[in-house]
Amino acid sequence: MNEASTVLLLVSKLIGFSLLLQTLEFFKIKESFSENGIWKWSEVKKEYYYLPQLLKKFLDWIMSDKYFLDMLSLRFLLSFLLIVFPFWPVFQFFFLLVLFFITFLITIRFRGSFNGGSDYLSLILLLCLSVGFIHPILAKAALWYISLQVISSYFLAGLIKIKERKWRDGTALKGFISSPSYQAPLILINYTRDQNISKLLGFCVIFFELSFPLVLTHPNITIFYLVAGGLFHFSNFLIFGLNRFFFVWCASYPAIHYCAQLI
């Protein structure tokens, strides 16, 4: 096994762990998307009226309460196997591809996304990993694609924020932290009531995201940005409850570290 394949295997285990946790979350809220819940398929499917009749019949079958839970159980099992066992590439390819299609169906079930960017990055990782296990030559290309996608996601997020006056003057971050929806620690709410502090924190977020492409410039800078990124997502996990972002984005970091060593 070459080095690129080893990194692919590590990323596979990390995304497997992330999907495992995501699936447990779905099991915990299963009543919400049953026919007695707020996300019942009989209502959601009305938005897919334009699909071919055969495809609509397939979705009606797979999205029914019983089979959707069976699909989640299969997702849990395959995610667990990705973590525990280093299979031959052909098995890795098969498991990852099945997980990709299951995750894609889950996004359809929840109107295109259940948790925003973390769902889309999960799909990118699963598809790239499955392609990477087809042949060693494709392994390096898959890692590069993952890295560039993640780096661009940070940069574009920073670009959007810097165009917004509320992010530049700190009121956007202050609003998120003080929102009762997130239940941030009181000490942090009190700190960000100071306009200068919230402005400084907002600037730090923007600078970090816009400068993230520097992660590829030097080994020490690579480590700095990956550690900073992990702390950034972990703090969002603790403050805003964005646990999926933490696990999915960190799953991509070995790919970035590997690609940075090639430059």
C-alpha positions as CSV (number, residue, x, y, z in Angstrom):
1,M,0.0,0.0,0.0
2,N,1.5,3.4,-1.0
3,E,1.4,6.5,1.1
4,A,-1.6,8.0,-0.7
5,S,-3.6,4.8,-0.1
6,T,-2.7,4.9,3.6
7,V,-4.0,8.5,3.9
8,L,-7.2,7.4,2.0
9,L,-7.7,4.7,4.5
10,L,-7.3,7.1,7.4
11,V,-9.8,9.6,5.9
12,S,-12.2,6.7,5.3
13,K,-12.0,5.7,9.0
14,L,-12.6,9.3,10.1
15,I,-15.6,9.9,7.8
16,G,-16.9,6.5,8.9
17,F,-16.8,7.7,12.5
18,S,-18.6,10.9,11.5
19,L,-21.3,9.0,9.6
20,L,-21.7,6.7,12.6
21,L,-22.5,9.6,14.8
22,Q,-24.8,11.2,12.2
23,T,-26.7,7.9,11.9
24,L,-27.1,7.7,15.7
25,E,-28.6,11.2,15.6
26,F,-31.1,10.1,13.1
27,F,-32.1,7.1,15.2
28,K,-32.6,9.5,18.1
29,I,-35.0,11.7,16.2
30,K,-36.7,9.0,14.2
31,E,-40.2,10.0,15.4
32,S,-39.6,13.4,13.7
33,F,-39.4,11.9,10.2
34,S,-42.0,9.2,10.7
35,E,-45.4,9.6,9.2
36,N,-46.4,11.0,12.6
37,G,-43.6,13.6,12.6
38,I,-42.9,17.0,11.1
39,W,-40.8,15.6,8.3
40,K,-43.1,12.9,7.1
41,W,-42.4,11.7,3.6
42,S,-46.1,12.0,2.5
43,E,-45.6,15.8,2.7
44,V,-42.0,16.1,1.6
45,K,-42.5,14.0,-1.6
46,K,-44.9,16.7,-3.0
47,E,-41.8,18.8,-3.8
48,Y,-40.6,16.1,-6.1
49,Y,-43.6,16.0,-8.4
50,Y,-41.4,16.6,-11.5
51,L,-39.5,13.4,-11.2
52,P,-40.3,10.4,-13.5
53,Q,-43.0,8.1,-12.3
54,L,-40.6,5.1,-11.8
55,L,-38.2,7.2,-9.7
56,K,-41.1,8.5,-7.6
57,K,-42.2,4.9,-6.9
58,F,-38.7,4.0,-5.9
59,L,-38.5,6.9,-3.5
60,D,-41.9,6.1,-2.0
61,W,-40.6,2.6,-1.3
62,I,-37.2,3.5,0.1
63,M,-38.5,6.5,2.1
64,S,-41.2,4.6,3.9
65,D,-40.7,4.4,7.6
66,K,-39.5,0.8,7.7
67,Y,-37.1,0.8,4.7
68,F,-35.7,4.2,5.6
69,L,-34.8,2.9,9.1
70,D,-33.3,-0.2,7.4
71,M,-31.2,2.0,5.2
72,L,-30.0,3.9,8.2
73,S,-29.1,0.6,9.9
74,L,-27.1,-0.4,6.8
75,R,-25.3,2.9,6.9
76,F,-24.5,2.4,10.6
77,L,-23.1,-1.1,9.8
78,L,-20.9,0.0,6.9
79,S,-19.6,3.0,8.8
80,F,-18.6,0.8,11.7
81,L,-16.9,-1.6,9.3
82,L,-14.9,1.3,7.7
83,I,-13.6,2.2,11.1
84,V,-12.7,-1.3,12.3
85,F,-11.5,-3.2,9.3
86,P,-8.8,-2.3,6.7
87,F,-10.5,-4.1,3.8
88,W,-9.0,-4.7,0.3
89,P,-9.5,-1.7,-2.0
90,V,-12.4,-3.3,-3.8
91,F,-14.4,-3.6,-0.5
92,Q,-13.5,-0.1,0.5
93,F,-14.7,1.1,-2.9
94,F,-18.0,-0.8,-2.6
95,F,-18.7,0.3,1.0
96,L,-17.9,4.0,0.3
97,L,-20.0,4.0,-2.8
98,V,-23.0,2.5,-1.0
99,L,-22.5,5.0,1.8
100,F,-22.4,7.8,-0.8
101,F,-25.8,6.7,-2.3
102,I,-27.4,6.3,1.1
103,T,-26.2,9.7,2.2
104,F,-27.5,11.2,-1.1
105,L,-30.9,9.6,-0.5
106,I,-30.9,11.1,3.0
107,T,-30.3,14.5,1.6
108,I,-33.3,14.0,-0.7
109,R,-35.4,12.9,2.3
110,F,-34.7,16.2,4.0
111,R,-35.3,18.5,1.0
112,G,-31.7,18.5,-0.2
113,S,-29.8,18.8,3.0
114,F,-30.3,18.0,6.7
115,N,-27.2,19.9,8.0
116,G,-26.0,22.1,5.2
117,G,-22.4,22.1,4.3
118,S,-21.5,19.0,6.4
119,D,-23.9,16.9,4.2
120,Y,-22.3,18.2,1.0
121,L,-18.7,17.7,2.3
122,S,-19.7,14.2,3.4
123,L,-20.8,13.4,-0.1
124,I,-17.6,14.8,-1.6
125,L,-15.5,12.8,0.7
126,L,-17.4,9.5,0.1
127,L,-17.3,9.9,-3.7
128,C,-13.6,11.0,-3.8
129,L,-12.6,8.2,-1.5
130,S,-14.4,5.5,-3.5
131,V,-12.7,6.8,-6.7
132,G,-9.4,6.8,-4.9
133,F,-9.7,3.2,-4.1
134,I,-10.2,2.1,-7.7
135,H,-6.5,2.5,-8.5
136,P,-3.4,3.8,-6.8
137,I,-3.0,6.4,-9.5
138,L,-6.4,7.9,-8.6
139,A,-5.6,7.9,-4.9
140,K,-3.4,11.0,-5.1
141,A,-5.9,12.8,-7.4
142,A,-8.7,12.1,-4.9
143,L,-6.7,13.5,-2.0
144,W,-6.0,16.6,-4.0
145,Y,-9.6,17.1,-5.0
146,I,-10.7,16.8,-1.3
147,S,-8.0,19.2,-0.2
148,L,-8.9,21.9,-2.8
149,Q,-12.6,21.6,-2.1
150,V,-12.0,22.1,1.7
151,I,-9.6,24.9,1.2
152,S,-12.0,26.7,-1.2
153,S,-14.8,26.2,1.3
154,Y,-13.0,28.2,3.9
155,F,-11.9,30.8,1.4
156,L,-15.3,31.3,0.0
157,A,-16.9,31.5,3.4
158,G,-14.4,34.3,4.3
159,L,-15.1,36.1,1.1
160,I,-18.8,36.1,1.7
161,K,-18.3,37.4,5.3
162,I,-15.9,40.2,4.4
163,K,-18.5,41.6,1.9
164,E,-21.1,41.8,4.8
165,R,-21.0,44.9,6.9
166,K,-22.4,43.0,9.9
167,W,-19.5,40.6,9.8
168,R,-17.0,43.5,9.5
169,D,-18.3,45.4,12.4
170,G,-18.9,42.3,14.6
171,T,-22.7,42.5,14.9
172,A,-23.2,39.3,13.0
173,L,-21.1,37.2,15.4
174,K,-22.6,39.0,18.3
175,G,-26.1,38.1,17.1
176,F,-25.2,34.4,16.6
177,I,-23.7,34.2,20.1
178,S,-26.5,36.0,21.9
179,S,-29.3,34.1,20.0
180,P,-31.4,31.9,22.4
181,S,-31.4,29.2,19.7
182,Y,-27.7,28.3,20.5
183,Q,-27.5,28.8,24.3
184,A,-23.9,30.0,24.3
185,P,-22.1,30.3,27.6
186,L,-23.1,33.5,29.5
187,I,-19.5,34.6,29.9
188,L,-19.1,34.6,26.1
189,I,-22.4,36.5,25.6
190,N,-21.2,39.1,28.0
191,Y,-17.8,39.5,26.4
192,T,-19.3,39.9,22.9
193,R,-21.6,42.7,24.1
194,D,-18.5,44.8,23.9
195,Q,-18.5,46.0,20.3
196,N,-14.7,46.0,20.0
197,I,-14.4,42.4,21.2
198,S,-17.1,41.1,18.9
199,K,-15.5,43.1,16.0
200,L,-12.1,41.6,16.8
201,L,-13.5,38.1,16.9
202,G,-15.3,38.6,13.7
203,F,-12.1,39.9,12.0
204,C,-10.2,36.8,13.3
205,V,-12.8,34.4,11.7
206,I,-12.6,36.3,8.4
207,F,-8.8,36.4,8.4
208,F,-8.6,32.7,9.2
209,E,-10.9,31.7,6.5
210,L,-9.5,34.0,3.8
211,S,-5.9,33.0,4.6
212,F,-6.6,29.3,4.8
213,P,-5.0,28.6,1.3
214,L,-1.7,29.3,3.1
215,V,-2.1,25.8,4.6
216,L,-0.2,24.5,1.5
217,T,2.8,26.8,1.7
218,H,5.0,25.3,4.5
219,P,4.9,22.3,6.8
220,N,4.8,24.5,10.0
221,I,2.0,26.6,8.5
222,T,0.1,23.5,7.6
223,I,0.2,22.3,11.2
224,F,-0.8,25.7,12.5
225,Y,-3.9,26.0,10.2
226,L,-5.0,22.4,10.8
227,V,-4.8,22.9,14.5
228,A,-6.5,26.3,14.3
229,G,-9.2,24.8,12.1
230,G,-9.8,21.9,14.5
231,L,-10.1,24.4,17.4
232,F,-12.4,26.7,15.3
233,H,-14.8,23.8,14.6
234,F,-14.6,22.4,18.1
235,S,-15.5,25.9,19.5
236,N,-18.4,26.0,17.1
237,F,-19.4,22.5,18.3
238,L,-19.4,23.7,22.0
239,I,-21.0,27.1,21.4
240,F,-23.5,26.4,18.5
241,G,-23.9,22.7,18.6
242,L,-22.4,22.2,15.1
243,N,-20.9,18.8,15.9
244,R,-21.2,17.5,12.3
245,F,-19.0,20.3,10.9
246,F,-16.3,19.4,13.4
247,F,-16.2,15.7,12.6
248,V,-16.6,16.0,8.8
249,W,-14.1,18.8,8.2
250,C,-11.5,17.2,10.5
251,A,-11.9,14.0,8.5
252,S,-10.6,15.8,5.5
253,Y,-7.5,17.2,7.3
254,P,-5.2,14.2,6.7
255,A,-5.7,14.8,2.9
256,I,-4.7,18.4,3.2
257,H,-1.6,17.5,5.3
258,Y,-0.6,14.9,2.7
259,C,-1.0,17.3,-0.2
260,A,0.9,20.0,1.6
261,Q,3.9,17.7,1.9
262,L,4.0,17.2,-1.9
263,I,4.6,20.9,-2.6
